């Protein structure tokens, strides 16, 4: 296998691994709940979850996501509620849910949160490629010299 093909294969594998670091957040239809999944669709099962009421610094509820990555809550007042999930492995996501005066969901949470771990993973991939390049370059210079 040529060095170019090897570098290309390593790039594709590394890019796929780095992409798995994001977390996708989506509403659960007809419920005051949010589902958290990794980008590959795997649920954040049993991830630590905290629900914060509007303006609250302390969690109104602490627990864990269910086996499907869902976190449900019953709001007691209107405003923007925050649902924060952390799997303990560097994947953390936050959903903001606006609850109206009747207790209904005024805006549905959506979005994606990669967090610092995805940035660190991307930098690690870049440094890894540089290291492989430097190693190959040093080997080529030893052969030539």
C-alpha positions as CSV (number, residue, x, y, z in Angstrom):
1,X,0.0,0.0,0.0
2,X,1.4,3.4,-0.9
3,X,2.0,6.1,1.7
4,X,-0.7,8.2,0.1
5,X,-3.3,5.4,0.2
6,X,-2.3,4.7,3.8
7,X,-2.6,8.3,4.8
8,X,-6.0,8.5,3.1
9,X,-7.2,5.4,4.9
10,X,-6.0,6.8,8.2
11,X,-7.7,10.1,7.5
12,X,-11.1,8.4,6.8
13,X,-10.9,6.3,10.0
14,X,-9.8,9.3,12.1
15,X,-12.6,11.5,10.6
16,X,-15.2,8.8,11.4
17,X,-13.9,8.5,15.0
18,X,-13.9,12.3,15.5
19,X,-17.4,12.6,14.2
20,X,-18.6,10.2,16.8
21,X,-17.9,12.7,19.5
22,X,-20.9,14.9,18.9
23,X,-24.3,14.6,20.6
24,X,-27.6,15.2,18.8
25,X,-30.5,16.6,20.8
26,X,-34.1,16.2,19.7
27,X,-37.6,16.6,21.3
28,X,-39.8,13.7,22.0
29,X,-43.1,14.3,20.2
30,X,-46.1,15.0,22.5
31,X,-44.1,15.0,25.7
32,X,-42.0,17.3,27.9
33,X,-38.9,15.2,27.2
34,X,-35.7,15.4,25.2
35,X,-33.7,12.5,23.7
36,X,-29.9,12.6,23.5
37,X,-28.0,10.4,21.1
38,X,-24.5,10.2,19.8
39,X,-24.1,11.3,16.1
40,X,-24.2,7.6,15.1
41,X,-27.7,7.2,16.6
42,X,-26.7,5.3,19.7
43,X,-28.6,6.7,22.7
44,X,-26.8,8.2,25.7
45,X,-28.3,5.5,27.9
46,X,-27.8,5.9,31.7
47,X,-26.0,9.3,31.2
48,X,-26.2,11.6,34.2
49,X,-29.0,14.2,33.7
50,X,-29.8,17.4,35.4
51,X,-32.9,19.6,34.8
52,X,-32.7,23.3,35.8
53,X,-35.7,25.6,36.1
54,X,-35.7,29.1,34.7
55,X,-32.9,31.1,36.4
56,X,-32.0,28.3,38.8
57,X,-28.4,27.5,39.6
58,X,-29.3,24.3,41.4
59,X,-30.9,21.4,39.6
60,X,-34.6,20.9,40.1
61,X,-34.1,17.2,39.2
62,X,-31.0,15.0,39.2
63,X,-31.0,11.5,37.7
64,X,-30.1,9.5,34.6
65,X,-31.4,9.3,31.1
66,X,-33.3,6.1,30.3
67,X,-32.0,3.3,28.1
68,X,-33.2,5.3,25.0
69,X,-31.4,8.5,26.1
70,X,-34.6,10.2,27.1
71,X,-35.0,12.7,29.9
72,X,-38.5,13.8,30.8
73,X,-39.6,16.4,33.3
74,X,-42.7,18.2,34.6
75,X,-42.2,22.0,34.7
76,X,-43.9,23.9,37.5
77,X,-43.5,27.4,35.9
78,X,-43.0,29.0,32.6
79,X,-39.7,30.1,31.2
80,X,-36.6,28.5,29.7
81,X,-35.7,25.1,31.3
82,X,-32.3,23.5,30.7
83,X,-31.7,19.8,30.5
84,X,-28.0,18.9,30.8
85,X,-26.7,15.4,30.0
86,X,-23.2,14.1,30.6
87,X,-22.1,10.5,29.9
88,X,-18.9,10.8,32.0
89,X,-16.7,10.1,28.9
90,X,-16.4,13.7,27.6
91,X,-19.8,13.9,25.9
92,X,-22.0,16.6,27.3
93,X,-25.0,18.3,25.8
94,X,-27.6,20.9,26.9
95,X,-31.1,21.4,25.6
96,X,-33.0,24.6,26.3
97,X,-36.8,24.2,26.4
98,X,-39.1,27.2,26.6
99,X,-42.3,26.4,28.5
100,X,-45.3,28.7,28.2
101,X,-47.8,29.8,30.9
102,X,-50.0,26.8,30.3
103,X,-47.1,24.4,30.9
104,X,-46.8,23.5,27.2
105,X,-43.6,23.5,25.2
106,X,-43.4,26.8,23.3
107,X,-40.2,26.0,21.5
108,X,-38.8,22.5,20.8
109,X,-35.2,21.8,21.6
110,X,-33.0,20.8,18.7
111,X,-29.4,21.1,17.8
112,X,-26.1,19.5,18.3
113,X,-23.4,20.0,20.8
114,X,-19.9,18.7,20.2
115,X,-18.3,20.2,23.2
116,X,-14.6,20.5,24.1
117,X,-13.9,16.8,23.6
118,X,-14.7,17.0,19.9
119,X,-12.3,19.9,19.5
120,X,-9.6,18.0,21.4
121,X,-10.2,15.0,19.3
122,X,-9.9,17.0,16.1
123,X,-6.6,18.5,17.3
124,X,-5.4,15.0,18.3
125,X,-6.1,13.8,14.7
126,X,-4.1,16.7,13.3
127,X,-1.2,16.1,15.6
128,X,-1.3,12.4,14.8
129,X,-1.1,13.1,11.1
130,X,1.8,15.4,11.6
131,X,3.5,12.7,13.7
132,X,3.0,10.1,11.0
133,X,4.3,12.5,8.4
134,X,7.4,13.3,10.5
135,X,8.1,9.6,11.1
136,X,7.8,8.8,7.4
137,X,10.0,11.8,6.5
138,X,12.6,10.7,9.0
139,X,12.6,7.2,7.6
140,X,13.0,8.5,4.1
141,X,15.9,10.7,5.1
142,X,17.7,7.8,6.8
143,X,17.3,5.7,3.7
144,X,18.7,8.5,1.5
145,X,21.5,9.4,3.8
